[in-house]
Each structure stands twice: as C-alpha cells, then as structure tokens.
Amino acid sequence: MAKREIPREQGYRLLACGPVTLVTSYYKGDMNVMAASWITPVSARPILIGLCVHEATLSHELIKKSSEFAINIPTIELMRQTRYCGSVSGRDHNKLKVTGLHEAGPHVVRPVLIEECIAHLECAVVEMVTPGDHTIFIAEIVHASAEEESFDSVYLLKERDLRPLHHLGADRFAVLEEQLIADAPTPERD
Ligand SMILES: Cc1cc2nc3c(=O)[nH]c(=O)nc-3n(C[C@H](O)[C@H](O)[C@H](O)COP(=O)(O)O)c2cc1C
C-alpha cells in the first residue's frame, strides 16, 4: 500500500464517521491487538482523541504501562480478523500471529502498525479517566498516515475494499455506500 504522511490536524477525520479500529499496544516485549469502536475526537488544538478500554483487557494493562498505542483502520476484508481480535484476549492468544496480519513499522510510538489497514494514528497518552468500567485514554495524535486512494483530506469511499469498516453491534458490520456533498455554507468546524 502506498501510504503517505498526512497533516496530524486531519487525523481526526480518519475517525469522523466512526469506523471500528484495531488498536495495537506494546510494553516490555508484549505486543497486542484488540478491536475498538469506542473512540472519539476530543480536541482540535492540541490534537487529542479519546479511546475507551475496558479495565480487564490486556490492552488496558499495556497502554496504562506504556502510555502509547496505535489505531489502525481496517476494511471489509479484515472483518473476520477484527471480530476475532475483539473476541479473545491477548493473554490467551497471540492474535497478530493467528490472524496472519502483517506488521508495519511505526514512525513515533513502539506498537506496530497493521500493514493491511488503510490508515494509522500513532497516539501518546496525556491523561486517563476511569468514570466506569472503561478507562478513557486521552491521547495526542503524534503521527498519522493514510492510504492515498482511501483518504485525501476526507474519506473518499472509492472502491469497497478501500473504505473503513463500521461495527453495528454483535456480529453486524457495515460499510458506507455513498458520499454526498452538502450545498451549504462551510461551518467553522467541519
Ligand atoms: C467490533 C468490536 C469493537 C469493540 N470495541 C471495544 C472498545 O471500544 N473498547 C473495549 O474495551 N473493548 C472493545 N471490544 C472488546 C475487546 O476488543 C475485547 O475485550 C478484546 O478481547 C480485548 O482484548 P485484549 O485482552 O487482548 O486487550 C470490541 C469488540 C468488538 C468485536
């Protein structure tokens, strides 16, 4: 895949339509991947996103200890692997090995990127809040990259297998079908 670096300021747009993600984490030799859909932009300046991770997961332990993680955006072709990564724990399974997903080198953080994914956000944790059973890891996007055919400054929705994958719940997933252009004044925040 021919990925190019994109402005970090555009990084939040990779999350704009709520794709499901594969979050990679690493601490002292342990590399892991989990599915995550509870992710949201938090701030434009500084560039912050929030990732909600259940306290019982291995990912929670690794992210808490290392203060970093990477977000990878899968496509429809990775639906089965995504469900698998969200169904079993890295405490019991080497999910990167079992899925056969290929690792790609990160630019700033230590967790690997997943080569088959269309986009990546490398994130450094700046704050943690645990209001319930999930911790919200608030993190700065320190590097962002995306497949050129998939995202220019927004998702392009060209070929089906270059679109982000969405999780509807349970075993249901979806892809966006059509891009519509709004004929209206541009708001301050888009
Ligand atoms: C589509 C999908 C989305 C998920 N989103 C989240 C999420 O946002 N946060 C979370 O804590 N768990 C989420 N999960 C569940 C975790 O991926 C699951 O608990 C996983 O086994 C944790 O793996 P780990 O112990 O290796 O970190 C999701 C599962 C699926 C299938």
The ligand as a MOL file (V3000), in Angstrom:
LIG
                    3D

  0  0  0     0  0            999 V3000
M  V30 BEGIN CTAB
M  V30 COUNTS 31 33 0 0 0
M  V30 BEGIN ATOM
M  V30 1 C -16.2150 -4.7090 16.9020 0
M  V30 2 C -15.7180 -4.6580 18.3140 0
M  V30 3 C -15.4800 -3.4440 18.9500 0
M  V30 4 C -15.0020 -3.3840 20.2680 0
M  V30 5 N -14.7670 -2.1750 20.8450 0
M  V30 6 C -14.2310 -2.1270 22.0940 0
M  V30 7 C -13.8930 -0.8670 22.6930 0
M  V30 8 O -14.0600 0.2140 22.1070 0
M  V30 9 N -13.3540 -0.8880 23.9470 0
M  V30 10 C -13.1210 -2.0580 24.6430 0
M  V30 11 O -12.6300 -2.0030 25.7680 0
M  V30 12 N -13.4320 -3.2550 24.0840 0
M  V30 13 C -13.9590 -3.3150 22.8370 0
M  V30 14 N -14.2300 -4.5200 22.2640 0
M  V30 15 C -13.9190 -5.7460 23.0170 0
M  V30 16 C -12.4080 -6.0340 23.0550 0
M  V30 17 O -11.8480 -5.9780 21.7500 0
M  V30 18 C -12.1870 -7.4210 23.6850 0
M  V30 19 O -12.4970 -7.3470 25.0520 0
M  V30 20 C -10.7870 -7.9970 23.4890 0
M  V30 21 O -10.8310 -9.3780 23.7250 0
M  V30 22 C -9.7320 -7.3790 24.3850 0
M  V30 23 O -8.5230 -7.9640 24.0290 0
M  V30 24 P -7.1900 -7.9070 24.9170 0
M  V30 25 O -7.4720 -8.5500 26.2600 0
M  V30 26 O -6.2060 -8.7010 24.0960 0
M  V30 27 O -6.7910 -6.4790 25.0580 0
M  V30 28 C -14.7470 -4.5990 20.9600 0
M  V30 29 C -15.0120 -5.8220 20.3360 0
M  V30 30 C -15.5010 -5.8630 19.0290 0
M  V30 31 C -15.7520 -7.1850 18.3720 0
M  V30 END ATOM
M  V30 BEGIN BOND
M  V30 1 1 1 2
M  V30 2 1 2 3
M  V30 3 2 2 30
M  V30 4 2 3 4
M  V30 5 1 4 5
M  V30 6 1 4 28
M  V30 7 2 5 6
M  V30 8 1 6 7
M  V30 9 1 6 13
M  V30 10 2 7 8
M  V30 11 1 7 9
M  V30 12 1 9 10
M  V30 13 2 10 11
M  V30 14 1 10 12
M  V30 15 2 12 13
M  V30 16 1 13 14
M  V30 17 1 14 15
M  V30 18 1 14 28
M  V30 19 1 15 16
M  V30 20 1 16 17
M  V30 21 1 16 18
M  V30 22 1 18 19
M  V30 23 1 18 20
M  V30 24 1 20 21
M  V30 25 1 20 22
M  V30 26 1 22 23
M  V30 27 1 23 24
M  V30 28 2 24 25
M  V30 29 1 24 26
M  V30 30 1 24 27
M  V30 31 2 28 29
M  V30 32 1 29 30
M  V30 33 1 30 31
M  V30 END BOND
M  V30 END CTAB
M  END
